[in-house]
Amino acid sequence: MDLDEWIARVPPALGEARLWKVRAYQIAMYIGATASQDATALEQHTRYSRVASQLVAAAGSIAAHIAEGYSRFSRRDRIKYYEYALGSANESSTWYNTAAPALPPGALDERLVYLARVSQLLLKMIQNERTGLRTNSPRRIPERPPDS
């Protein structure tokens, strides 16, 4: 099932939430669901059973960190959690690469495409928050007037 098919099947309560409008969150939720399915296949290989649990934890934390950051009022806090989500996306890519031999053909490439896309979106979200942080910060008032 691809991303659009998966999105069409989300429960209405999730689809109506404000957070659901964040594309990075949608993709991250899909990555988490896909990782859970992949973990079931990985657990069939004793060599990859530990990788399966690490993959599920890392992939699931992408959406969790986005949600946590989205709910923060402070730009600095939002940046922090979006950076955590980015780290989890990178960790997920690493676990997927480790598990590649046990995945079905083509699965690794598909997963890495979605992870790269969520990473791109997170980088843009972080950049936007940082830009806003600079533009919304109070101006420093000089202690003394400049020489005329």
Secondary structure, DSSP 8 states (H G I E B T S, - for coil): --HHHHHHTS-HHHHTSGGGG-HHHHHHHHHHHHHHHHHHHHTTSGGGHHHHHHHHHHHHHHHHHHHHHHT-SSHHHHHHHHHHHHHHHHHHHHHHHHHGGGS-TTHHHHHHHHHHHHHHHHHHHHHHHHHHHHHHS-----SS----
